[in-house]
């Protein structure tokens, strides 16, 4: 018995990095740098151990995990030999990853949405049964999907389930169906992408009624992390930000997907929301450019034009260069462990204390990273207090 981690997008760069990284940690091939839950603030907290996690999931790609890991080694995302050294272990995990026929937004899945929902539920149920798991956490690591219209059909579980058999192409997305399936199967859910999912009212109610935790959305790994640190600095010093312009360049599969206008729009909704809400009237604009030769390595350049004392105008610029998957993977492990602990503690619904991990955290959040971390540490204090009472 243990915790199952079921990835939607299990053979992608991030999921492969998570699984190879977990094996490397368990086998003492690597340390835990980048994992928040391995920091000193978490000492004494009974988090699920990394070695207790069982991986599986689905992907539209049929490429074996060990081959994907070797590719990531060649592109410097993973240590160069790690994929080859972990071949047998990754092959074993790959037996729990199914290759599926996905459907793109604007098309109808085979048999309609209800038939697709049933197929997803059956896969999740089989994963739990095959590994004798008491709990499963479903993690969405798919590429960004276009934003779809949120009609009244998404307001309640009853209306949503009534609409699915009759709905035409473009009604909903694959990741929303996966989130719905996860919650209907009694799984916790993490949305690490900008796509719509458990935030919708119908899914939130299912989570509450089923006493399940969920978290999201869109993992905060690089440029936006800096924005939520620097934005409050300007506010605290009473410096007026006039404009904040950002340009992102990336070349992996996510970059290719984001080259499509509809997917890019969905992503930019999340990247800009923090600054817009923090800075009010400032002119904020971010652009994303696909540069195939960059692979998983992302460059972000930002220009901040601000006004100081006596109206003096100044600029601040920064360049962020990082590996998307290496930044995201430890946060995925953190989220799995923290959601697992929250679930064990009986916490249900959207987990507000996980706000620092997301570009657009839901339910009464602040975008100020320091305040978000203070909220997480305050939650840790309640966990410690509960541990102390239990020991007495």
C-alpha angles and dihedrals in degrees: 000000000000144000120313120207111205114192124206096208095026098168096047125110096264097045092046090050090049093052097041089045092051092051090048091052094046091048092046092244092123143016131240100253109152095030110118091199090062092059123109092258090068098054111126093021114125098230122166107270118246090233090060094064121106116199133212141127145130139286139173088230120085095196109128115250094238091055090049090050091051089052090051089051091053090052092049095247090116128025104281098247098036097092092053093044091052096044096118094044093048091046088055092051090046089066087070094050116087125205108226138184105248126199127223123231110272094035130089119241118238108287093006134277097302092054090050091049090053092051092051092049091050091052093050092046091050092051091053093047096044091055098034091236123176093199135023127195115199114209122195110217098155124133115271115284126210116267113257130204113271104220129180087270088078094055098088138016091241094054093044094051091046091051098048098074092049100038122114131215115306095028095115143344139253094250093053090052089049091051091048091049092048094053093043088053092053096254129140113239137215122189107201092171136072091247122115114258134120092011091078116101096243093054094043089056093049089052092050095044091047092044093238130147124227136176140195177328133271114333114254106223113142137350095019090050088059091046092056089051098043098038093064089047091062090046093048091052091046092239113153114232108213100178137002115191124182134185122193125196121189137153112195127101090281088057090052091050091047089054085078109089096228094051092043090053091052091051095046091053087067099038095054101037095081095055094040091054094043100042102037110196099019118123104249125184134160128183131193122209126190112228107175096197092062093067112182092346114103129198121197123185120191132188118196117192112193142168125232139179116338090008095292108163120217140168136224122194134185137178121210118196117180147140108259097209096044089052095046101042099068090047090054089054090047091051093048091052094045094046088048091054093045090050091050089051092054096250111154139187126021110355105226095186090068092066095113090066096060140067091215109023113186134228117042100335138159121219093217104113094208091053090046091054090047087056091051092049091048088055089050089055090057090049091052091047090052091048090052093051091048092053090052 
